Amino acid sequence: MTTTLVLTLLLSVAIGLSLGLLGGGGSILTVPILTYVAGLDAKEAIASSLFVVGATSAVSAVNHARAGRVKWRTGLLFGAAGMAGAFGGGLLGGFIPGTVLMIAFGLMMVATSVAMIRGRRSRSATDTDHELPVVKVIVEGLVVGLVTGLVGAGGGFLVVPALALLGGLPMPVAVGTSLVVIALKSFAGLAGYLTTVQLDWGLVGAVTVAAILGSVLGGRLTGIVPETALRKGFGVFVLAMGVFVLVQELPGAAGLTVGLVAAGLALAATVCWIAVPRCPLRTSTAT
């Protein structure tokens, strides 16, 4: 077993930990790990990540469901709509240059990090009867599914904000429900990519097993970590990874410049919301 493979598997445990604890972040870790550590090209890394994240999410969702942290109606509707969008995104992604996909991946991460750090009023953790409107769930599912299938990401780090920030679900419930959505959308996106991309199933299987082990631990920690800390910590994590991807993918000074600008804008938006009473970003009360 090579050093590269050992490092890849160790980092894969963090993929599962992120999914089990945060209901997302799996793709954010998987794509960079498979690209920059395992040495896969961008399209193969994206397609592989869809399988890894889909399988890990399905296993982790079972643990959350047993704890009552899954809204099945919302999750299945969102997931079904997301599958249609993800399959189309997977087909389209096979014809787009890998660098373009990775840059889009990084930009989405930066934008989403601001939403997670900023927050929005959500319902209490004991409110388990809240369901999102059917039309809203379907529309959001299609859009998020398209993104997921296209760049191999946008699972949890778009679904969790959609459920927690837009829908008002408690963060632990949003986390559990997002895992159902992620599993459905990931496999649909994978089906689209497999029409044009071949995978190393041995590597994919090993990474998946390591990620599942991490997800078991992450699922046990979800009900322990405070909701506000969980959401804001997730946002900071997404911001850091987004800047890293942009710096890696854009050439030379351009990558460093765009990464620093993105980080600066996200930091400025966060400081404005937290410290400036009349900040235009302050549209609602954070949790």
CORKA-V750114 format. One record per residue. N is the residue number from 1. RES is the residue in three letters. BURIAL is I if it has 16 or more other ideal C-beta (glycine too) atoms within 10 Angstrom, else O. Layout:
[[N & RES & BURIAL] [N & RES & BURIAL]]
This chain:
[[1 & MET & O] [2 & THR & O] [3 & THR & O] [4 & THR & O] [5 & LEU & O] [6 & VAL & O] [7 & LEU & O] [8 & THR & I] [9 & LEU & I] [10 & LEU & O] [11 & LEU & I] [12 & SER & I] [13 & VAL & I] [14 & ALA & I] [15 & ILE & I] [16 & GLY & I] [17 & LEU & I] [18 & SER & I] [19 & LEU & I] [20 & GLY & I] [21 & LEU & I] [22 & LEU & I] [23 & GLY & I] [24 & GLY & I] [25 & GLY & I] [26 & GLY & I] [27 & SER & I] [28 & ILE & I] [29 & LEU & I] [30 & THR & I] [31 & VAL & I] [32 & PRO & I] [33 & ILE & I] [34 & LEU & I] [35 & THR & I] [36 & TYR & O] [37 & VAL & I] [38 & ALA & I] [39 & GLY & O] [40 & LEU & I] [41 & ASP & O] [42 & ALA & I] [43 & LYS & I] [44 & GLU & I] [45 & ALA & I] [46 & ILE & I] [47 & ALA & I] [48 & SER & I] [49 & SER & I] [50 & LEU & I] [51 & PHE & I] [52 & VAL & I] [53 & VAL & I] [54 & GLY & I] [55 & ALA & I] [56 & THR & I] [57 & SER & I] [58 & ALA & I] [59 & VAL & I] [60 & SER & I] [61 & ALA & I] [62 & VAL & O] [63 & ASN & I] [64 & HIS & I] [65 & ALA & I] [66 & ARG & O] [67 & ALA & O] [68 & GLY & O] [69 & ARG & I] [70 & VAL & I] [71 & LYS & I] [72 & TRP & O] [73 & ARG & O] [74 & THR & I] [75 & GLY & I] [76 & LEU & I] [77 & LEU & I] [78 & PHE & I] [79 & GLY & I] [80 & ALA & I] [81 & ALA & I] [82 & GLY & I] [83 & MET & I] [84 & ALA & I] [85 & GLY & I] [86 & ALA & I] [87 & PHE & I] [88 & GLY & I] [89 & GLY & I] [90 & GLY & I] [91 & LEU & I] [92 & LEU & O] [93 & GLY & I] [94 & GLY & I] [95 & PHE & O] [96 & ILE & O] [97 & PRO & O] [98 & GLY & I] [99 & THR & O] [100 & VAL & O] [101 & LEU & I] [102 & MET & I] [103 & ILE & I] [104 & ALA & I] [105 & PHE & I] [106 & GLY & I] [107 & LEU & O] [108 & MET & I] [109 & MET & I] [110 & VAL & I] [111 & ALA & I] [112 & THR & I] [113 & SER & I] [114 & VAL & I] [115 & ALA & I] [116 & MET & I] [117 & ILE & I] [118 & ARG & I] [119 & GLY & I] [120 & ARG & I] [121 & ARG & O] [122 & SER & I] [123 & ARG & I] [124 & SER & O] [125 & ALA & O] [126 & THR & O] [127 & ASP & O] [128 & THR & O] [129 & ASP & O] [130 & HIS & O] [131 & GLU & O] [132 & LEU & I] [133 & PRO & O] [134 & VAL & O] [135 & VAL & O] [136 & LYS & O] [137 & VAL & I] [138 & ILE & I] [139 & VAL & O] [140 & GLU & I] [141 & GLY & I] [142 & LEU & I] [143 & VAL & I] [144 & VAL & I] [145 & GLY & I] [146 & LEU & I] [147 & VAL & I] [148 & THR & I] [149 & GLY & I] [150 & LEU & I] [151 & VAL & I] [152 & GLY & I] [153 & ALA & I] [154 & GLY & I] [155 & GLY & I] [156 & GLY & I] [157 & PHE & I] [158 & LEU & I] [159 & VAL & I] [160 & VAL & I] [161 & PRO & I] [162 & ALA & I] [163 & LEU & I] [164 & ALA & I] [165 & LEU & I] [166 & LEU & O] [167 & GLY & I] [168 & GLY & O] [169 & LEU & I] [170 & PRO & I] [171 & MET & I] [172 & PRO & I] [173 & VAL & I] [174 & ALA & I] [175 & VAL & I] [176 & GLY & I] [177 & THR & I] [178 & SER & I] [179 & LEU & I] [180 & VAL & I] [181 & VAL & I] [182 & ILE & I] [183 & ALA & I] [184 & LEU & I] [185 & LYS & I] [186 & SER & I] [187 & PHE & I] [188 & ALA & I] [189 & GLY & I] [190 & LEU & I] [191 & ALA & I] [192 & GLY & I] [193 & TYR & I] [194 & LEU & O] [195 & THR & O] [196 & THR & O] [197 & VAL & I] [198 & GLN & O] [199 & LEU & I] [200 & ASP & O] [201 & TRP & O] [202 & GLY & O] [203 & LEU & I] [204 & VAL & I] [205 & GLY & O] [206 & ALA & I] [207 & VAL & I] [208 & THR & I] [209 & VAL & I] [210 & ALA & I] [211 & ALA & I] [212 & ILE & I] [213 & LEU & I] [214 & GLY & I] [215 & SER & I] [216 & VAL & O] [217 & LEU & O] [218 & GLY & I] [219 & GLY & I] [220 & ARG & O] [221 & LEU & O] [222 & THR & I] [223 & GLY & O] [224 & ILE & O] [225 & VAL & O] [226 & PRO & O] [227 & GLU & I] [228 & THR & O] [229 & ALA & O] [230 & LEU & I] [231 & ARG & I] [232 & LYS & I] [233 & GLY & I] [234 & PHE & I] [235 & GLY & I] [236 & VAL & O] [237 & PHE & I] [238 & VAL & I] [239 & LEU & I] [240 & ALA & O] [241 & MET & I] [242 & GLY & I] [243 & VAL & I] [244 & PHE & I] [245 & VAL & I] [246 & LEU & I] [247 & VAL & I] [248 & GLN & O] [249 & GLU & I] [250 & LEU & I] [251 & PRO & O] [252 & GLY & O] [253 & ALA & O] [254 & ALA & O] [255 & GLY & I] [256 & LEU & O] [257 & THR & O] [258 & VAL & I] [259 & GLY & I] [260 & LEU & O] [261 & VAL & O] [262 & ALA & I] [263 & ALA & I] [264 & GLY & O] [265 & LEU & O] [266 & ALA & I] [267 & LEU & O] [268 & ALA & O] [269 & ALA & I] [270 & THR & I] [271 & VAL & O] [272 & CYS & O] [273 & TRP & I] [274 & ILE & O] [275 & ALA & O] [276 & VAL & O] [277 & PRO & O] [278 & ARG & O] [279 & CYS & O] [280 & PRO & O] [281 & LEU & O] [282 & ARG & O] [283 & THR & O] [284 & SER & O] [285 & THR & O] [286 & ALA & I] [287 & THR & I]]
